[in-house]
Amino acid sequence: MLSKRIGIDLGTANTLVYLAGEGIVLNEPTMVAVTAEENRVVAVGKEAKEMLGRTPGNIIAQRPLRDGVIADYTITEAMLSYFIDKAAGKSRFFKPEVMVCIPSGVTQVERRAVLDATMAAGAKIAYLIDEPLAAAIGAKIPIAQAAGHMVVDIGGGSTDCAVISLGGVVVHNSVRAGGNKLDEAIANYTKKKFNLLIGERTAEEIKIVIGNALIEDSTVKEMKKMEVRGRDSVTGLPKTIELTESQISEAIAPVLLDIIAAVKGVLEQTPPELASDIIDKGVVMTGGTSLLKNLDKLVTKLTGVPCHVAEDALLCVARGTGVALENIELYKRSIAKK
């Protein structure tokens, strides 16, 4: 094997890169900073995220993916090229084989865009794998068995739910709601209720520190609070407010209900034999947003099916993509190739 093999979990919020034989070598925000006039890439990943909301007029920091799919082709290509160079080394004699992971609900046009961008970024062969399948492999679920396993992958831009049996996807559903929609909901809530304008990064921090999907009676006494700074939309001056867990829970509830509706949609279409397997084994949740406090309890409460978060939920998809790439013969039925 002279050419390197690279698995990329191209997420809306974070991109993780898996190098065959080494494991996960990169975990950076899916963010690119470009100059406004020439559209030249200035920074990628962590560097670009630091600039978000703080750039001068001639530099724009943006996410090239929206809701799990490519929104800006040229910038995505430049970003992929940067990640491939960083993982495989710039001075390489052979082009690498690259497998990219995408949401299960994307259209053929969106699939083609990812394949084309990967080839243009310097890949010898480009493969595509569906997110729920990669998440299941990464969560060490024995997907080759004739038994039903349900995986819910909640990322930054989309939520993918799928029932997997005999190494393939039986039923799947994808909604374009995830961590970014939760951030938006928090920002809208502070604007409506307190006339406070906050940025993307602050909203994300609030979600991580005091986000809670389900407020239980026992937690009411020790409710977490957080001081939030932003700009008053009426006076235009800086302002500080205090937010509590229950307020954030109220703010994000509509988005969480959308995610759970997708889970219910898959459960309703599942063949009865596989449904009984899922009740035995429970639903496995992966992806960064599944780490939101009590989200697994909320899913269990509203669907009646036991639910648990996978170990290293954030890394499952990237790890699964890498494993599928290393054992390409086993999974070739479920993989698109160019």
Secondary structure, DSSP 8 states (H G I E B T S, - for coil): --S-EEEEEE-SSEEEEEETTTEEEEEEES-EEEETTT--EEEETHHHHHHTT---TTEEEE-SEETTEES-HHHHHHHHHHHHHHHH-SS-SS--EEEEEE-TT--HHHHHHHHHHHHHTT-SEEEEEEHHHHHHHHTT--TTSSS-EEEEEE-SS-EEEEEEETTEEEEEEEES-SHHHHHHHHHHHHHHHH-EE--HHHHHHHHHHH-BS---GGGSTT--EEEEEEEETTT-SEEEEEEEHHHHHHHHHHHHHHHHHHHHHHHHHS-HHHHHHHHHH-EEEESGGGGSBTHHHHHHHHH-S-EEE-TTTTTHHHHHHHHHHHTHHHHGGGEEE-
